[in-house]
Amino acid sequence: MSIEQVQQWVISALICAVASFPVGALLVTSVYQDRAGEAGTALALCVMAGVIGVIAVTAARLVHRLRPLSPYVAIGALPGLAGAVAVLLAS
């Protein structure tokens, strides 16, 4: 691998690592909001987590000079979707 490729992978890993903290925090907060009876707020937090995930995957694709719009971008929405399903099943 060239130095440029290594730098791209390191930056991509950092983007995903940094984005995982707010996504996780939003999902944990949504669980507590759902337990408090605020299902609407919990779902909104799950949507925000999904949006952050999509932005992170898009940013990682841009670092690698790939098209930002791709089916792979939907992978970023999976944590938010899983949280929304958990909130809906718990309600």
MDAnalysis code that builds the backbone (N, CA, C; Angstrom):
import MDAnalysis as mda
import numpy as np

u = mda.Universe.empty(273, n_residues=91, atom_resindex=np.repeat(np.arange(91), 3), trajectory=True)
u.add_TopologyAttr("name", ["N", "CA", "C"] * 91)
u.add_TopologyAttr("resid", np.arange(1, 92))
u.add_TopologyAttr("resname", ["MET", "SER", "ILE", "GLU", "GLN", "VAL", "GLN", "GLN", "TRP", "VAL", "ILE", "SER", "ALA", "LEU", "ILE", "CYS", "ALA", "VAL", "ALA", "SER", "PHE", "PRO", "VAL", "GLY", "ALA", "LEU", "LEU", "VAL", "THR", "SER", "VAL", "TYR", "GLN", "ASP", "ARG", "ALA", "GLY", "GLU", "ALA", "GLY", "THR", "ALA", "LEU", "ALA", "LEU", "CYS", "VAL", "MET", "ALA", "GLY", "VAL", "ILE", "GLY", "VAL", "ILE", "ALA", "VAL", "THR", "ALA", "ALA", "ARG", "LEU", "VAL", "HIS", "ARG", "LEU", "ARG", "PRO", "LEU", "SER", "PRO", "TYR", "VAL", "ALA", "ILE", "GLY", "ALA", "LEU", "PRO", "GLY", "LEU", "ALA", "GLY", "ALA", "VAL", "ALA", "VAL", "LEU", "LEU", "ALA", "SER"])
u.atoms.positions = np.array([
    [0.842, -1.181, 0.000],
    [0.000, 0.000, 0.000],
    [0.888, 1.247, 0.000],
    [0.403, 2.261, -0.665],
    [1.129, 3.527, -0.660],
    [0.789, 4.293, 0.616],
    [1.571, 5.311, 0.879],
    [1.333, 6.137, 2.068],
    [-0.023, 6.830, 1.973],
    [-0.398, 7.241, 0.775],
    [-1.703, 7.902, 0.600],
    [-2.851, 6.955, 0.943],
    [-2.758, 5.690, 0.535],
    [-3.813, 4.726, 0.854],
    [-3.888, 4.475, 2.356],
    [-2.749, 4.379, 3.001],
    [-2.735, 4.180, 4.445],
    [-3.363, 5.379, 5.144],
    [-3.038, 6.567, 4.683],
    [-3.628, 7.770, 5.273],
    [-5.148, 7.789, 5.082],
    [-5.616, 7.375, 3.923],
    [-7.056, 7.335, 3.679],
    [-7.741, 6.362, 4.633],
    [-7.148, 5.191, 4.841],
    [-7.756, 4.213, 5.731],
    [-7.722, 4.671, 7.185],
    [-6.647, 5.336, 7.572],
    [-6.569, 5.844, 8.949],
    [-7.629, 6.920, 9.172],
    [-7.772, 7.840, 8.236],
    [-8.788, 8.889, 8.359],
    [-10.194, 8.282, 8.365],
    [-10.433, 7.284, 7.525],
    [-11.746, 6.623, 7.497],
    [-12.046, 5.956, 8.837],
    [-11.042, 5.301, 9.396],
    [-11.240, 4.658, 10.704],
    [-11.515, 5.695, 11.786],
    [-10.819, 6.827, 11.728],
    [-11.064, 7.890, 12.698],
    [-12.463, 8.479, 12.550],
    [-12.903, 8.659, 11.323],
    [-14.258, 9.177, 11.090],
    [-15.290, 8.239, 11.708],
    [-15.131, 6.957, 11.458],
    [-16.097, 5.980, 11.994],
    [-16.028, 5.900, 13.518],
    [-14.821, 5.972, 14.065],
    [-14.678, 5.909, 15.523],
    [-15.286, 7.136, 16.190],
    [-15.018, 8.304, 15.633],
    [-15.555, 9.540, 16.218],
    [-17.071, 9.586, 16.078],
    [-17.601, 9.110, 14.963],
    [-19.054, 9.125, 14.761],
    [-19.769, 8.103, 15.630],
    [-19.076, 7.045, 16.030],
    [-19.743, 6.011, 16.820],
    [-20.104, 6.494, 18.222],
    [-19.370, 7.459, 18.758],
    [-19.679, 7.936, 20.105],
    [-21.016, 8.663, 20.178],
    [-21.293, 9.648, 19.332],
    [-22.619, 10.274, 19.425],
    [-23.747, 9.338, 19.015],
    [-23.478, 8.433, 18.074],
    [-24.519, 7.471, 17.679],
    [-24.882, 6.601, 18.878],
    [-23.868, 6.084, 19.562],
    [-24.122, 5.258, 20.740],
    [-24.821, 6.030, 21.844],
    [-24.392, 7.262, 22.058],
    [-25.012, 8.073, 23.104],
    [-26.477, 8.363, 22.784],
    [-26.768, 8.653, 21.526],
    [-28.162, 8.905, 21.141],
    [-29.020, 7.658, 21.308],
    [-28.463, 6.497, 20.972],
    [-29.246, 5.265, 21.107],
    [-29.489, 4.909, 22.571],
    [-28.493, 5.101, 23.412],
    [-28.684, 4.832, 24.845],
    [-29.698, 5.815, 25.424],
    [-29.607, 7.064, 25.031],
    [-30.566, 8.062, 25.503],
    [-31.980, 7.741, 25.019],
    [-32.092, 7.202, 23.809],
    [-33.424, 6.852, 23.308],
    [-34.051, 5.734, 24.128],
    [-33.234, 4.817, 24.613],
    [-33.764, 3.749, 25.468],
    [-34.339, 4.349, 26.749],
    [-33.607, 5.274, 27.362],
    [-34.098, 5.891, 28.589],
    [-35.323, 6.774, 28.343],
    [-35.370, 7.438, 27.199],
    [-36.551, 8.236, 26.867],
    [-37.765, 7.341, 26.673],
    [-37.549, 6.182, 26.058],
    [-38.661, 5.250, 25.852],
    [-39.160, 4.721, 27.189],
    [-38.251, 4.429, 28.091],
    [-38.666, 3.953, 29.422],
    [-39.423, 5.026, 30.189],
    [-39.119, 6.297, 29.899],
    [-39.804, 7.402, 30.568],
    [-41.150, 7.709, 29.921],
    [-41.500, 6.971, 28.871],
    [-42.790, 7.166, 28.217],
    [-42.754, 8.153, 27.066],
    [-41.605, 8.550, 26.655],
    [-41.442, 9.506, 25.552],
    [-41.027, 8.766, 24.284],
    [-41.935, 7.996, 23.710],
    [-41.606, 7.198, 22.528],
    [-41.295, 8.075, 21.320],
    [-41.971, 9.194, 21.182],
    [-41.719, 10.097, 20.063],
    [-40.312, 10.679, 20.114],
    [-39.907, 11.082, 21.297],
    [-38.553, 11.609, 21.474],
    [-37.523, 10.521, 21.224],
    [-37.808, 9.320, 21.682],
    [-36.886, 8.207, 21.472],
    [-36.703, 7.913, 19.989],
    [-37.785, 7.939, 19.231],
    [-37.680, 7.709, 17.785],
    [-36.909, 8.830, 17.091],
    [-37.105, 10.070, 17.545],
    [-36.362, 11.195, 16.964],
    [-34.869, 11.042, 17.216],
    [-34.497, 10.568, 18.390],
    [-33.085, 10.339, 18.690],
    [-32.512, 9.230, 17.809],
    [-33.309, 8.208, 17.535],
    [-32.860, 7.133, 16.643],
    [-32.654, 7.650, 15.225],
    [-33.537, 8.537, 14.789],
    [-33.382, 9.126, 13.453],
    [-32.100, 9.955, 13.394],
    [-31.837, 10.733, 14.444],
    [-30.599, 11.522, 14.480],
    [-29.369, 10.613, 14.447],
    [-29.427, 9.487, 15.152],
    [-28.305, 8.547, 15.131],
    [-28.098, 7.994, 13.729],
    [-29.186, 7.695, 13.032],
    [-29.083, 7.208, 11.661],
    [-28.500, 8.242, 10.720],
    [-28.877, 9.493, 10.907],
    [-28.357, 10.574, 10.057],
    [-26.851, 10.747, 10.284],
    [-26.420, 10.699, 11.527],
    [-24.991, 10.812, 11.818],
    [-24.229, 9.647, 11.198],
    [-24.803, 8.455, 11.267],
    [-24.158, 7.296, 10.649],
    [-24.036, 7.439, 9.140],
    [-25.077, 7.931, 8.505],
    [-25.037, 8.133, 7.048],
    [-23.991, 9.185, 6.689],
    [-23.921, 10.248, 7.461],
    [-22.918, 11.283, 7.204],
    [-21.510, 10.720, 7.366],
    [-21.305, 9.882, 8.373],
    [-19.978, 9.297, 8.594],
    [-19.562, 8.392, 7.438],
    [-20.475, 7.558, 6.963],
    [-20.141, 6.667, 5.846],
    [-19.890, 7.483, 4.574],
    [-20.682, 8.519, 4.374],
    [-20.480, 9.381, 3.211],
    [-19.115, 10.070, 3.287],
    [-18.747, 10.555, 4.453],
    [-17.445, 11.202, 4.618],
    [-16.303, 10.218, 4.362],
    [-16.451, 8.997, 4.841],
    [-15.410, 7.991, 4.600],
    [-15.287, 7.680, 3.111],
    [-16.409, 7.634, 2.413],
    [-16.355, 7.401, 0.965],
    [-15.684, 8.574, 0.251],
    [-15.935, 9.783, 0.701],
    [-15.309, 10.944, 0.081],
    [-13.795, 10.954, 0.302],
    [-13.355, 10.484, 1.466],
    [-11.925, 10.409, 1.740],
    [-11.237, 9.491, 0.728],
    [-11.924, 8.433, 0.357],
    [-11.366, 7.480, -0.613],
    [-11.639, 7.887, -2.060],
    [-12.196, 9.081, -2.239],
    [-12.515, 9.618, -3.564],
    [-13.498, 8.718, -4.327],
    [-14.479, 8.213, -3.603],
    [-15.549, 7.418, -4.204],
    [-16.804, 8.268, -4.269],
    [-17.762, 7.825, -5.079],
    [-19.027, 8.553, -5.172],
    [-19.704, 8.572, -3.804],
    [-20.153, 9.737, -3.346],
    [-20.790, 9.793, -2.025],
    [-22.165, 9.120, -2.006],
    [-22.863, 9.119, -3.128],
    [-24.175, 8.476, -3.172],
    [-24.010, 7.048, -3.673],
    [-24.260, 6.125, -2.792],
    [-24.083, 4.716, -3.097],
    [-24.975, 3.913, -2.155],
    [-25.318, 2.691, -2.526],
    [-26.094, 1.859, -1.596],
    [-25.355, 1.589, -0.286],
    [-24.036, 1.671, -0.304],
    [-23.262, 1.434, 0.921],
    [-23.520, 2.483, 1.989],
    [-23.998, 3.641, 1.590],
    [-24.286, 4.710, 2.544],
    [-25.399, 4.283, 3.500],
    [-26.270, 3.400, 3.049],
    [-27.368, 2.916, 3.900],
    [-26.854, 2.143, 5.107],
    [-25.632, 1.652, 5.037],
    [-25.048, 0.943, 6.183],
    [-24.982, 1.871, 7.394],
    [-24.757, 3.148, 7.160],
    [-24.683, 4.104, 8.255],
    [-25.990, 4.273, 9.002],
    [-27.102, 3.978, 8.352],
    [-28.409, 4.126, 8.993],
    [-28.793, 2.909, 9.834],
    [-28.046, 1.831, 9.745],
    [-28.419, 0.606, 10.456],
    [-28.504, 0.756, 11.978],
    [-27.562, 1.428, 12.651],
    [-27.733, 1.577, 14.104],
    [-29.003, 2.329, 14.483],
    [-29.314, 3.394, 13.753],
    [-30.542, 4.134, 14.029],
    [-31.781, 3.302, 13.775],
    [-31.741, 2.505, 12.705],
    [-32.863, 1.628, 12.393],
    [-33.051, 0.560, 13.478],
    [-31.940, -0.001, 13.921],
    [-32.026, -1.016, 14.989],
    [-32.575, -0.402, 16.274],
    [-32.148, 0.821, 16.585],
    [-32.684, 1.491, 17.770],
    [-34.156, 1.779, 17.637],
    [-34.590, 2.202, 16.452],
    [-36.012, 2.479, 16.232],
    [-36.853, 1.217, 16.378],
    [-36.346, 0.110, 15.837],
    [-37.069, -1.154, 15.979],
    [-37.162, -1.558, 17.444],
    [-36.084, -1.370, 18.193],
    [-36.098, -1.707, 19.620],
    [-37.098, -0.824, 20.375],
    [-37.156, 0.444, 20.022],
    [-38.101, 1.353, 20.687],
    [-39.535, 0.954, 20.359],
    [-39.786, 0.636, 19.089],
    [-41.148, 0.265, 18.677],
    [-41.582, -1.071, 19.290],
    [-40.669, -1.995, 19.410],
    [-41.023, -3.295, 20.002],
    [-41.219, -3.186, 21.511],
    [-40.511, -2.262, 22.146],
    [-40.632, -2.102, 23.591],
    [-41.903, -1.351, 23.973],
    [-42.448, -0.564, 23.028],
    [-43.640, 0.246, 23.342],
    [-44.880, -0.586, 23.413],
])
